[in-house]
């Protein structure tokens, strides 16, 4: 499934420069996302707020679409229209740390079986920034909710510290660990 990796936000709450390039648990947030999306076709969506992220991704050979930076929904909508995307599209924020392999594959598999046009991944009742929508559909789409536990959204330095603590306890010795 085609994935739009959203990495064009301002990252103001983190106060550490471009959020996708911020290191948590030994690697850049963007690299956590790319590892999680390794089985998907990925197009990165950047903005004028993330020029260094755009350069980093281009150096990796990634396809990059530069949106205007008007907001999460506005930017992925602009990318879908600008790239003439049709069918289901996975939309993933670049500021997530994954504490278990296969989460994205589980979400995609659930989506293909659920029969609804959209899916929103949630943790503790809150959206975490992983969605699947039908690209050509406008407006509200009947939505499936998928509960995810082993993901943490990094918005603040406190979130990054929490991720480090969880990484130490959950990942130590597992195949996700990056030394």
Steps between C-alpha positions, in 0.01 A plus 500: 500500500621850423595694813526875538755571772406837645810692601423865439374631833653789692588288806460802728412305817822299485717813468789302348513598133341287231314226684559218246876540552477497881669193647303278738608154610820518298358604164325783322119497521488483120707181512260342750224571248695371200581177686133451590398567138766279342241272335305792348558727203574836666473858382620756753294818535712792617436874517690828504542440876714186452768570236770296677263204530423531129872500418561200730222302330616592150851383592342165596345483152145556627223651290410832663195721448527850645163622624422857605517425872142605572431210740487122522171446314563781255847367415397140440198620300734715290736204448215267398374753245846601378610140453162382360481222761201264482384216722599437860793702631678457833577832670763487774652773716877504520508568873420151629724252678404136446571251778411191300554389140207439270262765631449662159446161335238411765315826438502453121384138537215604732397772256482261205270272702276757674296608197498870589644781291716650774693391806640701790756356740447608860672460834315576823214642294724752318602494134871420467566610143451179302201504266380331183255678272362460150690771315228594254224528762416852612365582843424258782562130445356218707785424735636194675686553828814294561654502848880517512704475818868472405539845342580835658448840338787739571379858542702623798834435669305315773357267231856435380612417855204264540591330172859454619376335822261273308765417241736387774240270656310375192769484234806387693616183331234503226556521125381864493796623700743719304853508644 
